[in-house]
C-alpha cells in the first residue's frame, strides 16, 4: 500500500462539486480494498468513493479556495 499526493493549481470550487481522479491502468489494479481508501484536501479528511474495477476515485470537494491545494489519497 502507498499514499498518493497531488499538488494542484485549482481555483475556488463551489460546495459539493466532485473531482474524479483516474489512476493509470495496472494489471491488478491500484484499489485493492475499497474500505481502506481515505482522501484529504489540505490535510483535512473529505468524503471519497473508490471504484476498484476502473481505478477511479470520486472526491467530494468542500467550498474553499483551492489555490495551492494538495490532494492526498491514502492506502492505494
RAPE-V97385 format. One record per backbone hydrogen bond with DSSP energy under -0.5 kcal/mol. NH is the residue of the N-H (numbers start at 1). CO is the residue of the C=O. E is the energy in kcal/mol with one decimal. If there is no record, write none. Layout:
NH_CO_E + NH_CO_E
//
This chain:
4_73_-2.9 + 6_71_-3.2 + 8_6_-0.5 + 8_69_-3.1 + 13_64_-0.9 + 16_61_-1.0 + 17_14_-1.5 + 17_61_-0.8 + 19_59_-2.5 + 21_19_-0.6 + 21_57_-3.0 + 22_20_-0.6 + 23_21_-0.6 + 23_55_-2.6 + 29_26_-1.2 + 32_30_-0.9 + 36_33_-1.9 + 37_33_-0.5 + 37_34_-0.5 + 38_74_-1.3 + 39_46_-0.6 + 40_72_-2.5 + 41_44_-2.6 + 42_70_-2.7 + 44_41_-1.8 + 45_43_-0.5 + 46_39_-2.5 + 49_58_-2.8 + 50_48_-0.5 + 51_56_-3.1 + 52_50_-0.6 + 54_51_-0.6 + 55_51_-1.1 + 56_51_-1.6 + 57_21_-2.1 + 58_49_-2.7 + 59_19_-3.2 + 59_57_-0.6 + 60_47_-2.8 + 61_17_-3.1 + 61_59_-0.5 + 62_60_-0.6 + 64_62_-0.9 + 69_66_-1.1 + 71_6_-3.0 + 72_40_-2.8 + 73_4_-3.0 + 74_38_-3.4 + 74_72_-0.5 + 76_2_-3.0
//
